[in-house]
């Protein structure tokens, strides 16, 4: 995601000055392509750029790049602006905003409801949270990543966009699990799955997930755009939010359990459509 966002911004005329990745070879490749420097430290990224975009895996990783000591993006960060795009717990975005503010920097969460192709094309759906004035100052960059701003939404203070993103992914994961079970049962019944998907698309079973994942489930094409391990993580974020409010979310819990099972089976790197591997009859994990 980060590499394709960098490519898009380069195409839009921005100077991409620095690239950092824990996988050094990936950083070198992208840096060479974009005429940027492959940085060896996080602090070096901050020193070379005015606006820094982060795309990390989870809460631990987000906290690590904004650590209070050691190598950190917050070293000499006064006056810099950070756009944080990872799906992490809302509380982590709030923590990072406070830490950045103490360092004289500003942050904005820009949660993405899109995938790799949209990052490259600049058609990301971005849900933003943080101080409104920071959002407005970064609007030109954000607009170039979100179809001229048509897919750009300001949600509210820090943490609120992450809450919305958690709910988006919770519902998406439930829909994906439900579709896998419907198609898996259809396969067990010996139905024509092409016809079944057509009927789904024309009735109350229609969903965006049917469009993006249906054929992949049938064809066992689980090339990763959004991994099963991330689906498990994001469902967990939503469940934690529900617990904080005293709610029981049985469907979200069931979907998370399915994705957790995929991870335990060593299939967490598959796309979320890989959940079909534990619902279709006769498959390895079924």
Secondary structure as GFF3:
##gff-version 3
##sequence-region A 1 286
A	DSSP	alpha_helix	2	11	.	.	.	ID=ss1
A	DSSP	beta_strand	18	19	.	.	.	ID=ss2
A	DSSP	alpha_helix	24	34	.	.	.	ID=ss3
A	DSSP	beta_strand	37	38	.	.	.	ID=ss4
A	DSSP	alpha_helix	42	48	.	.	.	ID=ss5
A	DSSP	beta_strand	51	54	.	.	.	ID=ss6
A	DSSP	alpha_helix	59	65	.	.	.	ID=ss7
A	DSSP	beta_strand	81	84	.	.	.	ID=ss8
A	DSSP	alpha_helix	90	102	.	.	.	ID=ss9
A	DSSP	beta_strand	106	112	.	.	.	ID=ss10
A	DSSP	alpha_helix	116	121	.	.	.	ID=ss11
A	DSSP	beta_strand	126	129	.	.	.	ID=ss12
A	DSSP	alpha_helix	132	137	.	.	.	ID=ss13
A	DSSP	alpha_helix	139	145	.	.	.	ID=ss14
A	DSSP	beta_strand	152	156	.	.	.	ID=ss15
A	DSSP	alpha_helix	160	188	.	.	.	ID=ss16
A	DSSP	alpha_helix	193	201	.	.	.	ID=ss17
A	DSSP	alpha_helix	208	219	.	.	.	ID=ss18
A	DSSP	alpha_helix	228	244	.	.	.	ID=ss19
A	DSSP	alpha_helix	250	264	.	.	.	ID=ss20
A	DSSP	three_ten_helix	272	278	.	.	.	ID=ss21
###
